[in-house]
Amino acid sequence: MSEQRPILTTRQGHPVRDNQSTRTVGERGPATLENYQFIEKITHFDRERIPERVVHARGAGAHGYFEAYGKIGNEPAAKYTRARVLNETGVKTPMFVRFSTVAGAKESPETARDPRGFAVKFKTVDGNWDLVGNNLKVFFIRDAIKFPDMIHAFKPDPVTNRQEAWRFFDFVAQHPESIHMVTHLKSPWGIPANYREMEGSGVNTYKLVNDQGEAVLCKFHWEPKQGVRNLTSGEAEAIQAKNVGHATQDLYDNINAGNFPEWEFCVQIMPDGPNEHLSFDPLDDTKLWPVDQFPLLPVGRMVLDRVPDNFFADVEQSAFGTGVLVDGIDFSDDKMLQGRTLSYSDTQRYRVGANYLQLPINAPQPGVKVYSNQRDGQMTYGVDGTGPNRHINYEPSTLAEGLREAPKPAKDYHQPVEGRLGRYQTSRTEDDYTQAGLRYRSFQDWEREDLIANLVADMKECPEPIQLRMVWHFWHADEDYGRRVAEGAGIDLEKAKALAPLPGRAAPGKRLAAETYTDGSNAHRVAAE
């Protein structure tokens, strides 16, 4: 049957020979700007909804402040980062937070089983810093080129306009790295009780850079001081029968009553580099960094103390981007982070407009004056600051009347990069199942029971090939996990276990040879030939 399928092409009619991986410099290196197939795919995806967000359409937001402890764990924050927002003790940095669901439309119920967005805009004295994350600490995929496909599978069927379980699992079944996130999502952790009692995570891997030009890898996390609370499917259904916007109501009512929600901001830190001793790649956002090896180190606290004066002006027009960083916080080569950094800002320019950063909710704090040579565009509200000569809107200029570059750091971070340009698989794949199994076994009995019940209901809506492959995945994560799903849904466990590994993928618990291209060939072997 596969021989008879039409060939996937670009809109220009070019055959797509690899729809699984972006082109990078080596397996773990940065993505390159000439990723034309990816750029065309993601920028079209960014424009699929007008004016509603393609994802994270249903949301609520609040204003507040961030206060740094001046330490990361028990050490001075300056040891790791020169970012002032994390170093200056006691300074209250204004911020805005937007919580959301991911797949549902703007008026969808807030009891939906769905990841929750947790997007934070720090309005620092050095300009804005956006940390755009989710409540869950991992994600479904590890390469941004798959994001449009993933969302298409999770969104309603283009013919029936219904969200269908078989579409979701048809996609997931082909991506073993997704089983970890599925285990989180289909458990009660997939339905937070509200936004106040919900964790947050940057999900992606970033870097902290200090004033000596030294860098470490890091992950950011928000831990609610109110505690964490989740809902079973039955509890969510009971709430939805009476209120489809319960989480927004809970957030606003508590803030208005003076019950200000608070989170502790924490980081995990790891030496920069490949960290070959680990069974997972720290740049892989489908994996957790074990807290026994990389503890959560407190950095500061966030308090939300004011609801928006106008929902549309603040919540709907707020626009975030993973590329919005301040000095001392930098990008890693996390392939999802690199793709998101293009996609998010591109989406905002399309959805809100070319001058979305001039809107008060998105502009820096009043004490930060904006000087840029950007001009015009639709809905220009004002003109950015200029040098003494307003005729000079370019840089550099021979005359001393235009804008100039900021002073360069005394010591900057320069990551060494070496590798062959190509499309690579992630080679450290043994934890694709290991971490999912660990998560399953970490659940309390009632959480496991809810997880199995949800998956059983979904499996009953899937064709047999999808059922068998999903049970195969669950069984390799944990034998009890796979057995209970199979028994509950009436799926032949032995038939599922007899399936061969996915073509071109590593067998469960195994890893690929480093520098393996997506066609299965190895970069070192090809070079030798």
C-alpha positions, 0 to 999 in steps of 0.5 A, a space after each residue: 500500500 505504501 508504494 501507491 501513496 502520493 509523494 509529499 511535496 512542498 507548495 512549489 511541487 518539490 518532493 519532500 525526501 525528509 519530513 522528520 528532521 531539520 538540517 543541522 551542523 552535526 547531530 547536536 549542532 545548530 540548525 541552519 538558516 537555509 532550512 527552506 523546507 522547514 521555514 516554508 512549512 512553519 511560516 504557513 502553519 503560523 498563518 492557519 488561524 485568523 485572528 485566533 492563535 493557532 495554538 494556545 487560543 483559550 487563555 487567561 492572564 494576570 500581572 505581577 512581579 518577579 523578585 530574585 533571591 540573588 542566588 542560584 541554590 546556595 551560590 551567588 547567581 553571578 557564578 552562573 549568569 550575568 543577567 541582572 534580573 536574576 542577580 539583583 536581590 530584592 528588585 521587583 521586576 514587573 511581569 505578565 503571565 498568560 495561562 492557556 490550553 493548547 489545542 482547543 479553540 478560543 471558547 473551548 472548556 478549560 477542563 479539556 485534557 490538554 497541555 497548559 501554556 505557561 508564558 511569562 514576560 519579564 519586563 526587566 531593566 535590560 528589556 523584555 525576557 519571555 519564557 514561553 513554556 507549559 505546565 508539563 516538563 516534557 513535550 511530544 516531539 524533539 524536532 520543530 519540523 514535526 510541529 505542524 504535523 503534530 498539531 494537525 493530528 491533534 486538532 479537529 479532523 479537516 472533514 468532520 471537524 471533530 477531534 478524533 483519538 485515532 488521529 492523535 494516536 496515529 501520529 504518536 504511534 510513529 514517534 516513540 519519544 512521544 510516549 513519555 508525554 502521552 503518559 503525563 497527558 493521559 493521567 490526571 496531570 493532563 487536567 490541572 485543577 486550575 492555573 494557580 495550582 499548576 507547575 510551569 516549565 520552560 521545557 526547552 534547554 537554555 544556557 546561562 552565561 556569566 561575565 567570564 564568558 562561561 556557559 552552563 546548560 539549564 532548564 527553568 521551572 515554576 513551582 506553585 507555593 499553593 501546591 499542585 492539584 489535578 483532576 480525574 476525567 470524572 471530576 473534570 466532567 462534573 466541573 465542565 457541566 456547570 462552568 467551561 471557564 472555571 480556571 479563569 474564574 478561579 484565577 481572577 476571583 483569587 487575585 481580586 480577593 487578595 489571595 495572590 498566587 505565588 510560584 518559586 522560580 527554579 533552575 536545573 544546571 548541567 555542564 555545557 557539552 554533549 554529556 555523553 555519560 547520560 542515557 539521554 541528550 540534554 537537548 532533547 525536550 521529550 526527556 526530564 533531567 532527573 532531579 536526583 542528579 540535577 536538583 531544582 535550585 531556587 532563583 526567585 519568586 513570582 507573585 501575581 497581584 493584578 488582573 487585566 483592566 481589559 481582557 482583549 488588550 492584555 490577554 489576547 494581544 499579549 505576544 511571546 517569543 522564545 527568542 526574547 532573551 536578555 544578556 546572560 541567558 542564551 540559546 542552546 541547540 535544542 531543535 525545538 527551541 531553535 524552531 520555536 524561536 523563528 515560529 513564535 515571533 513570525 506568528 505574532 507579526 502575522 496575528 497581531 501585526 508588524 508593530 505588535 511590540 508597540 502595544 503596551 502589553 508587549 512593550 518594555 517597562 517604561 524605564 526602558 527606552 526603545 531605540 531602533 531603526 525599524 520603521 513603518 509597517 501596518 498600524 504604526 503607533 509611534 516612532 522609536 527613539 533616534 539619535 540627535 539626527 532624525 534623518 539617520 535611520 540606519 547604522 553605521 553612519 559617518 556622522 556622530 548623530 545616529 545610533 551606535 552599537 552597545 559595548 561588547 562584553 569583556 568576555 563573551 561565550 563562543 560555542 565551538 561547532 563542528 560537523 557535517 551538514 545534514 538531517 540527523 536522528 537523535 542517537 541517544 534513544 534508550 530513554 524514550 521508553 525508560 522515562 515513560 516507564 519511570 513516570 508510570 511507576 511514580 504515579 499513585 494508584 488512583 493516577 494510574 487507574 485514571 491513566 489506564 481508563 483514559 487510554 482504554 477509552 481512546 484505544 477503543 476508537 482506534 483501528 487495530 494497527 494503531 491499537 497494536 502499535 500503541 500497546 507495543 509502546 506501552 509494554 516496552 515502557 512498562 509491562 504492567 502498563 501495556 498489559 492493562 491497556 491491552 486487557 481493558 481495550 480487548 487488544 491481543 497483547 501477544 500480537 502487539 508484542 510480536 510487532 517489529 520495531 519501527 522501521 529506521 528507528 532504534 529498538 526499545 532500550 537501544 541507541 543508534 550510532 552517533 551521527 546517524 542520518 534520518 535515512 539510516 546511514 551513518 555520517 562517519 561511515 559515509 565519509 569513510 566511503 
